[in-house]
């Protein structure tokens, strides 16, 4: 037993020594590095960094280290020596120099989940090519009447399904169902009642769980199930591409879904097409549903903002004929709605931080970011910084009345060449859903279900709401 323990201790000592040699050789001039601690060898401080906390807070890890070391500090995260930035100026510098000084550097385990052509992971000319395809589709379709009408009718369908006698609804689930069905129709022309939609939804549930679990890829684990779910989803989408291509041989297919657009492009491989569809499905399922849920969560505690939102939509509704659907001009009038969306992104922090890497020694103010080190710009830190915003923990959409002033201090949808390409679609979907929600229902949270960064935002209790109809007759469309 003593001999065994001696061997173990010697092995640990060798590993620790190897780690320290590697660490010291990588960090360059020690006096130029920010202050901070590196934690345990190999593990570093990753577990502490990922500890769940309310998404509208910094969390104890960042709060303690910012207080002790300042808003830029060193650590050891995700297996690498890391510079963590809670400084808005440095974060903007990192975002604006993505691809030049700070390329993306997500953990390898995420590559298995996302796929090698995911927009989040690709760089250089490939990123520009795939991103331009997404942007051209979003720009062309966000104001298109067929898209707007389908979004509104699906929103009405979900709200109508609650019925006038409904006392409670799990809103987070409803938001996910609404957002994924919008994207399935808009991307692949799959209707919500299509059996294929159910199959895709089932696989997507398993796929998403892979992002918030230990990356242990052995049969039966959540991560393994997520990897297999992605393979199945890719296969389903690839089969749809093959069938659509057969139809297109006979002539152009009517319809403005994404698949028709990407099939018309000669510079995309089938793998790249599948990845684009997966990226937009992921964004529609995750970001849009979380943001819509965050808005409902924050509005319950902000009665004045909710009343202002309701008044804006009442004015729009009064301008419409009975049974008339919303259009692009109506959407452009939803200025306070945009304030609510931006403020919920700022407070709720759907995207908390990004993974980047320094390609060379980079001097910033009084310290140096060494080449090869991981860099984590924490976007939520500037969103909640009292030096940048008055009462930053308060949900206050009115602060966005001076949008230029506020937007220069926060980056709720990211920034630089990786600014979220689907943000405009998400805003339209959310605005149209809110239009009918606030005009037809009042709500109260059944339990104190705070949004938790885990590390991705989750509502552990499903955001259960007690509903009370306002007395407005819910409109139905054929």
C-alpha positions as CSV (number, residue, x, y, z in Angstrom):
1,X,0.0,0.0,0.0
2,X,2.8,2.4,0.9
3,X,4.6,1.5,-2.3
4,X,1.5,2.2,-4.3
5,X,1.0,5.6,-2.6
6,X,4.6,6.5,-3.2
7,X,4.2,5.7,-6.9
8,X,1.0,7.8,-7.1
9,X,2.6,10.8,-5.3
10,X,5.6,10.6,-7.6
11,X,3.4,10.5,-10.6
12,X,1.4,13.5,-9.4
13,X,4.7,15.4,-8.7
14,X,6.0,14.7,-12.3
15,X,2.7,15.9,-13.8
16,X,2.7,19.0,-11.6
17,X,6.3,19.7,-12.6
18,X,5.5,19.2,-16.3
19,X,2.5,21.5,-15.9
20,X,4.5,24.2,-14.2
21,X,7.3,24.1,-16.9
22,X,4.7,24.4,-19.6
23,X,2.9,27.2,-17.8
24,X,6.0,29.2,-17.0
25,X,7.3,28.8,-20.6
26,X,4.0,30.1,-22.0
27,X,3.4,33.1,-19.9
28,X,6.4,35.2,-21.0
29,X,7.2,38.1,-18.8
30,X,5.5,37.4,-15.5
31,X,5.3,41.0,-14.3
32,X,3.3,42.0,-17.4
33,X,0.5,39.4,-16.8
34,X,-2.7,40.4,-15.0
35,X,-3.1,39.2,-11.5
36,X,-5.0,36.0,-10.7
37,X,-4.6,32.4,-9.7
38,X,-4.3,29.3,-11.8
39,X,-6.0,26.8,-9.5
40,X,-5.2,23.1,-9.7
41,X,-3.0,21.6,-12.4
42,X,-5.0,20.6,-15.5
43,X,-8.4,21.2,-13.8
44,X,-7.5,24.8,-13.1
45,X,-10.5,26.8,-12.0
46,X,-12.9,25.5,-14.7
47,X,-15.4,23.9,-12.3
48,X,-15.7,27.1,-10.2
49,X,-16.1,29.2,-13.4
50,X,-18.9,26.9,-14.6
51,X,-20.7,26.9,-11.2
52,X,-24.5,27.6,-11.9
53,X,-25.7,31.0,-10.9
54,X,-28.5,33.5,-11.8
55,X,-27.9,34.6,-15.4
56,X,-28.7,38.2,-14.4
57,X,-25.7,38.3,-12.1
58,X,-22.0,37.8,-12.5
59,X,-21.8,34.8,-10.3
60,X,-19.5,34.3,-7.3
61,X,-16.4,33.3,-9.4
62,X,-16.3,36.5,-11.5
63,X,-17.5,38.7,-8.7
64,X,-14.8,37.6,-6.3
65,X,-12.0,37.7,-8.8
66,X,-13.0,41.1,-10.2
67,X,-13.0,42.5,-6.6
68,X,-9.6,40.9,-5.8
69,X,-7.7,41.2,-9.1
70,X,-9.5,43.8,-11.3
71,X,-11.7,43.4,-14.3
72,X,-9.0,41.6,-16.3
73,X,-7.3,38.6,-14.6
74,X,-5.5,35.4,-15.4
75,X,-6.8,31.9,-14.7
76,X,-6.6,28.3,-16.0
77,X,-9.8,27.3,-17.7
78,X,-10.9,24.5,-20.1
79,X,-7.4,23.1,-20.0
80,X,-5.4,26.2,-20.9
81,X,-3.9,29.3,-19.2
82,X,-6.5,32.0,-19.8
83,X,-7.0,35.7,-19.7
84,X,-10.5,36.5,-18.5
85,X,-11.8,39.9,-19.5
86,X,-14.7,41.6,-17.7
87,X,-13.5,45.0,-19.2
88,X,-15.8,46.4,-21.9
89,X,-13.0,48.2,-23.7
90,X,-10.9,45.0,-24.0
91,X,-14.0,43.0,-24.9
92,X,-14.8,45.3,-27.8
93,X,-11.1,45.2,-28.9
94,X,-11.3,41.4,-28.9
95,X,-14.5,41.3,-30.9
96,X,-13.4,43.8,-33.5
97,X,-10.1,41.9,-34.0
98,X,-11.6,38.4,-34.3
99,X,-9.8,36.5,-37.0
100,X,-6.8,38.8,-36.9
101,X,-5.5,38.7,-33.3
102,X,-8.2,36.6,-31.5
103,X,-9.5,33.7,-33.6
104,X,-12.3,31.5,-32.2
105,X,-11.0,28.7,-29.9
106,X,-13.9,26.6,-28.6
107,X,-13.1,23.4,-26.7
108,X,-12.6,20.4,-28.9
109,X,-15.6,18.6,-27.3
110,X,-17.9,21.2,-28.8
111,X,-16.6,20.4,-32.3
112,X,-18.0,16.9,-31.9
113,X,-21.4,18.4,-31.0
114,X,-21.6,21.3,-33.5
115,X,-19.8,19.8,-36.5
116,X,-16.7,21.0,-38.3
117,X,-18.7,23.5,-40.5
118,X,-20.6,25.2,-37.7
119,X,-20.5,29.0,-38.0
120,X,-19.4,29.2,-34.4
121,X,-16.2,27.3,-35.2
122,X,-15.2,28.0,-38.8
123,X,-12.8,30.9,-39.6
124,X,-11.4,32.9,-42.5
125,X,-13.0,32.7,-46.0
126,X,-15.1,29.7,-45.1
127,X,-16.8,31.7,-42.3
128,X,-17.4,34.6,-44.6
129,X,-19.0,32.3,-47.2
130,X,-21.3,30.6,-44.8
131,X,-22.2,33.7,-42.9
132,X,-23.0,35.7,-46.1
133,X,-25.4,32.9,-47.1
134,X,-27.2,33.2,-43.7
135,X,-27.3,37.0,-43.9
136,X,-28.7,37.1,-47.4
137,X,-31.4,34.7,-46.4
138,X,-32.3,36.7,-43.2
139,X,-32.2,40.0,-45.1
140,X,-34.5,38.8,-47.8
141,X,-37.0,37.0,-45.7
142,X,-37.4,39.0,-42.4
143,X,-39.9,41.4,-44.0
144,X,-41.4,38.9,-46.5
145,X,-45.2,38.7,-46.0
146,X,-45.4,34.9,-46.1
147,X,-42.9,34.6,-43.3
148,X,-44.6,37.3,-41.2
149,X,-48.0,35.8,-41.6
150,X,-46.8,32.3,-40.7
151,X,-45.0,33.6,-37.6
152,X,-48.2,35.4,-36.4
153,X,-50.5,32.5,-37.2
154,X,-48.2,30.1,-35.3
155,X,-48.1,32.5,-32.3
156,X,-51.9,32.6,-32.3
157,X,-52.1,28.9,-32.6
158,X,-49.9,28.4,-29.5
159,X,-51.8,31.0,-27.5
160,X,-55.2,29.7,-28.7
161,X,-54.2,26.2,-27.6
162,X,-54.1,27.4,-24.0
163,X,-57.8,28.2,-24.1
164,X,-59.8,30.7,-22.0
165,X,-60.0,28.3,-19.0
166,X,-56.3,27.6,-18.9
167,X,-54.9,28.4,-15.4
168,X,-51.3,27.4,-15.9
169,X,-48.8,27.0,-18.7
170,X,-45.1,25.8,-18.8
171,X,-44.0,28.8,-20.8
172,X,-40.4,27.8,-21.5
173,X,-41.7,24.7,-23.3
174,X,-44.2,26.7,-25.2
175,X,-41.5,29.2,-26.3
176,X,-39.3,26.3,-27.5
177,X,-42.1,24.7,-29.4
178,X,-43.1,28.0,-31.1
179,X,-39.5,29.0,-32.1
180,X,-38.5,25.6,-33.5
181,X,-41.7,25.2,-35.5
182,X,-41.2,28.7,-37.0
183,X,-37.7,27.7,-38.1
184,X,-38.7,24.2,-39.5
185,X,-41.2,25.9,-41.7
186,X,-39.0,28.8,-42.7
187,X,-35.9,26.7,-43.4
188,X,-37.3,23.4,-44.7
189,X,-41.0,24.0,-45.4
190,X,-42.0,21.4,-42.7
191,X,-45.3,22.1,-41.0
192,X,-45.7,21.7,-37.2
193,X,-48.1,18.7,-37.7
194,X,-45.8,16.9,-40.0
195,X,-44.5,13.6,-38.4
196,X,-41.0,14.6,-39.5
197,X,-41.3,17.7,-37.3
198,X,-41.9,15.5,-34.3
199,X,-38.9,13.4,-35.2
200,X,-36.7,16.4,-35.5
201,X,-37.9,17.9,-32.2
202,X,-37.2,14.6,-30.4
203,X,-33.7,14.5,-31.7
204,X,-33.1,18.2,-31.0
205,X,-34.0,17.8,-27.3
206,X,-31.2,15.2,-27.0
207,X,-28.9,17.3,-29.1
208,X,-29.2,20.4,-26.9
209,X,-28.6,18.5,-23.7
210,X,-25.1,17.7,-24.9
211,X,-24.1,21.3,-24.4
212,X,-24.7,21.2,-20.6
213,X,-23.2,17.9,-19.6
214,X,-19.8,16.3,-19.1
215,X,-18.2,15.4,-22.4
216,X,-17.9,11.7,-21.8
217,X,-18.5,10.0,-25.1
218,X,-19.4,6.4,-24.0
219,X,-22.7,4.7,-24.7
220,X,-25.6,5.7,-22.5
221,X,-24.2,9.1,-21.4
222,X,-26.0,12.3,-22.2
223,X,-23.1,13.5,-24.3
224,X,-23.0,10.3,-26.3
225,X,-26.8,10.6,-26.9
226,X,-26.3,14.2,-28.1
227,X,-23.5,13.2,-30.5
228,X,-25.8,10.5,-32.0
229,X,-28.7,12.9,-32.1
230,X,-26.7,15.3,-34.2
231,X,-25.7,12.5,-36.6
232,X,-29.4,11.6,-37.0
233,X,-30.4,15.2,-37.5
234,X,-27.7,15.7,-40.1
235,X,-28.9,12.6,-41.9
236,X,-32.5,13.8,-41.9
237,X,-31.5,17.2,-43.3
238,X,-29.3,15.6,-45.9
239,X,-32.1,13.3,-47.0
240,X,-34.4,16.4,-47.4
241,X,-31.7,18.1,-49.5
242,X,-31.4,15.0,-51.8
243,X,-35.2,14.9,-52.2
244,X,-35.5,18.6,-52.9
245,X,-32.7,18.4,-55.4
246,X,-34.6,15.7,-57.3
247,X,-37.7,17.9,-57.4
248,X,-35.6,20.8,-58.6
249,X,-34.3,18.9,-61.6
250,X,-37.8,19.2,-63.2
251,X,-37.7,23.0,-62.7
252,X,-37.6,25.7,-60.0
253,X,-39.6,25.0,-56.9
254,X,-41.9,27.7,-55.6
255,X,-41.3,28.9,-52.1
256,X,-38.7,31.0,-50.3
257,X,-37.4,28.6,-47.7
258,X,-33.7,28.5,-46.9
259,X,-33.2,25.2,-48.6
260,X,-34.2,26.6,-52.0
261,X,-31.7,29.4,-51.4
262,X,-28.8,27.2,-50.5
263,X,-29.5,24.8,-53.3
264,X,-29.3,27.6,-55.8
265,X,-25.8,28.3,-54.7
266,X,-23.0,26.5,-56.5
267,X,-20.3,27.1,-53.9
268,X,-21.8,25.1,-51.1
269,X,-21.1,21.4,-50.4
270,X,-23.8,19.2,-49.0
271,X,-22.0,19.2,-45.6
272,X,-22.0,23.0,-45.5
273,X,-25.7,23.1,-46.4
274,X,-26.5,20.7,-43.6
275,X,-24.4,22.8,-41.2
276,X,-26.2,26.1,-42.2
277,X,-29.6,24.5,-41.5
278,X,-28.4,23.1,-38.2
279,X,-27.0,26.5,-37.1
280,X,-30.2,28.3,-37.8
281,X,-32.3,25.6,-36.2
282,X,-30.1,25.8,-33.1
283,X,-30.4,29.5,-33.0
284,X,-34.1,29.4,-33.4
285,X,-34.6,26.7,-30.8
286,X,-32.2,28.0,-28.2
287,X,-31.6,31.7,-28.5
288,X,-35.1,32.8,-29.5
289,X,-37.0,30.6,-27.0
290,X,-34.7,31.6,-24.2
291,X,-35.0,35.3,-25.0
292,X,-38.8,35.2,-25.3
293,X,-38.9,33.4,-21.9
294,X,-36.6,35.9,-20.3
295,X,-38.8,38.8,-21.5
296,X,-41.9,37.2,-19.9
297,X,-39.8,36.6,-16.7
298,X,-38.6,40.2,-16.5
299,X,-41.9,41.8,-17.5
300,X,-43.7,40.3,-14.5
301,X,-41.5,42.3,-12.2
302,X,-41.7,45.5,-14.3
303,X,-45.4,46.5,-14.4
304,X,-44.7,50.0,-15.9
305,X,-42.7,48.5,-18.7
306,X,-45.4,45.9,-19.3
307,X,-48.1,48.6,-19.5
308,X,-46.0,50.6,-21.9
309,X,-45.6,47.5,-24.1
310,X,-49.3,46.8,-24.0
311,X,-50.1,50.4,-24.9
312,X,-47.8,50.2,-28.0
313,X,-49.5,47.0,-29.2
314,X,-53.0,48.4,-28.5
315,X,-52.3,51.3,-30.8
316,X,-51.1,49.0,-33.5
317,X,-54.1,46.7,-33.1
318,X,-56.6,49.6,-33.3
319,X,-55.1,50.6,-36.7
320,X,-55.9,47.1,-38.1
321,X,-59.2,45.8,-39.6
322,X,-60.9,42.9,-37.9
323,X,-59.0,39.8,-38.6
324,X,-56.2,41.6,-40.4
325,X,-52.7,40.2,-40.0
326,X,-49.6,42.2,-39.0
327,X,-47.2,43.4,-41.6
328,X,-43.7,44.9,-41.8
329,X,-44.9,48.5,-41.2
330,X,-46.6,47.3,-38.0
331,X,-43.3,45.7,-36.9
332,X,-41.4,48.9,-37.6
333,X,-43.7,50.7,-35.2
334,X,-42.8,48.4,-32.3
335,X,-40.1,50.7,-31.0
336,X,-40.6,50.0,-27.3
337,X,-40.9,46.3,-28.1
338,X,-37.3,46.5,-29.4
339,X,-36.3,48.2,-26.2
340,X,-37.8,45.3,-24.2
341,X,-35.9,42.7,-26.4
342,X,-32.6,44.5,-26.1
343,X,-33.0,45.0,-22.3
344,X,-33.9,41.3,-21.8
345,X,-30.8,40.3,-23.7
346,X,-28.7,42.6,-21.6
347,X,-30.1,41.5,-18.3
348,X,-30.6,37.8,-19.1
349,X,-27.3,37.2,-20.8
350,X,-28.2,34.4,-23.2
351,X,-24.6,34.6,-24.4
352,X,-22.4,35.0,-21.3
353,X,-18.9,34.6,-22.7
354,X,-16.9,33.7,-25.9
355,X,-13.9,31.5,-26.5
356,X,-11.0,33.2,-28.2
357,X,-7.2,32.7,-28.4
358,X,-4.3,35.2,-28.8
359,X,-2.2,34.5,-31.9
360,X,0.6,36.8,-30.7
361,X,1.7,38.7,-27.6
362,X,-0.7,41.6,-27.4
363,X,-0.2,44.6,-25.1
364,X,-3.3,46.1,-23.6
365,X,-2.9,49.0,-21.2
366,X,-0.3,47.9,-18.6
367,X,-0.3,44.2,-19.2
368,X,0.4,41.6,-22.0
369,X,-1.8,38.8,-23.3
370,X,0.7,36.1,-24.2
371,X,0.5,34.3,-27.5
372,X,-1.2,30.9,-27.4
373,X,-3.3,31.8,-24.3
374,X,-7.0,31.3,-24.3
375,X,-9.0,34.6,-24.0
376,X,-12.5,34.7,-22.6
377,X,-14.4,38.0,-23.1
378,X,-17.2,37.9,-20.6
379,X,-20.0,39.9,-22.3
380,X,-22.3,39.8,-19.3
381,X,-19.8,41.7,-17.2
382,X,-20.2,44.9,-19.0
383,X,-24.0,44.4,-19.1
384,X,-24.0,44.5,-15.3
385,X,-21.3,47.0,-14.7
386,X,-22.4,50.0,-12.6
387,X,-19.6,52.1,-14.0
388,X,-21.3,51.8,-17.5
389,X,-25.0,51.8,-16.7
390,X,-27.2,53.2,-14.0
391,X,-28.8,50.5,-11.8
392,X,-27.6,47.7,-14.1
393,X,-29.4,45.0,-12.2
394,X,-32.7,46.7,-12.9
395,X,-34.8,45.6,-15.9
396,X,-35.4,49.0,-17.5
397,X,-36.3,49.1,-21.2
398,X,-36.6,52.9,-21.0
399,X,-32.8,53.2,-20.9
400,X,-32.9,52.2,-24.6
401,X,-34.8,55.3,-25.5
402,X,-31.4,56.7,-26.1
403,X,-30.3,53.6,-28.0
404,X,-27.0,55.0,-29.3
405,X,-25.8,55.8,-25.8
406,X,-26.8,52.5,-24.3
407,X,-25.7,50.3,-27.2
408,X,-22.2,51.8,-27.1
409,X,-21.9,50.3,-23.6
410,X,-23.3,46.8,-24.1
411,X,-23.1,44.1,-26.7
412,X,-26.2,41.9,-26.2
413,X,-26.0,40.2,-29.6
414,X,-22.2,40.1,-29.7
415,X,-20.1,42.3,-32.0
416,X,-17.6,42.4,-34.8
417,X,-17.6,40.0,-37.7
418,X,-19.4,37.4,-35.6
419,X,-22.4,39.6,-34.7
420,X,-25.4,37.2,-34.4
421,X,-26.6,36.8,-38.1
422,X,-30.1,35.6,-37.1
423,X,-30.9,38.4,-34.6
424,X,-33.3,40.1,-36.9
425,X,-35.4,37.0,-37.4
426,X,-35.5,36.4,-33.7
427,X,-36.7,39.9,-33.0
428,X,-39.6,39.6,-35.5
429,X,-40.7,36.3,-34.0
430,X,-40.6,37.6,-30.5
431,X,-42.3,40.9,-31.3
432,X,-45.3,39.1,-33.1
433,X,-45.7,36.6,-30.2
434,X,-45.6,39.4,-27.6
435,X,-48.2,41.3,-29.6
436,X,-50.9,38.7,-28.9
437,X,-49.6,37.6,-25.5
438,X,-49.8,41.1,-23.9
439,X,-53.1,41.9,-25.5
440,X,-54.8,38.7,-24.4
441,X,-53.2,37.6,-21.1
442,X,-51.9,38.8,-17.7
443,X,-49.6,36.4,-16.0
444,X,-47.8,35.6,-12.7
445,X,-45.0,33.2,-12.1
446,X,-46.1,30.1,-10.3
447,X,-42.8,29.8,-8.5
448,X,-39.6,31.9,-8.2
449,X,-38.0,30.3,-11.3
450,X,-35.0,32.5,-11.8
451,X,-33.0,32.1,-15.1
452,X,-29.9,30.1,-14.3
453,X,-26.6,30.2,-16.2
454,X,-25.8,26.5,-16.3
455,X,-23.6,27.7,-18.2
456,X,-26.3,28.2,-20.8
457,X,-29.5,29.9,-19.6
458,X,-32.1,27.5,-18.3
459,X,-35.4,27.8,-16.4
460,X,-35.2,24.7,-14.2
461,X,-38.9,24.8,-13.3
462,X,-40.0,25.4,-16.9
463,X,-41.2,29.0,-16.1
464,X,-44.7,28.0,-14.9
465,X,-47.2,30.8,-15.3
466,X,-50.6,31.4,-13.8
467,X,-52.6,33.0,-16.7
468,X,-55.6,35.3,-16.6
469,X,-57.3,36.3,-19.8
470,X,-57.7,40.1,-20.2
471,X,-61.1,39.6,-21.8
472,X,-59.9,40.3,-25.3
473,X,-61.3,37.8,-27.7
474,X,-58.6,35.6,-29.2
475,X,-58.6,35.9,-33.0
476,X,-58.5,32.8,-35.1
477,X,-57.3,32.6,-38.7
478,X,-58.0,29.9,-41.2
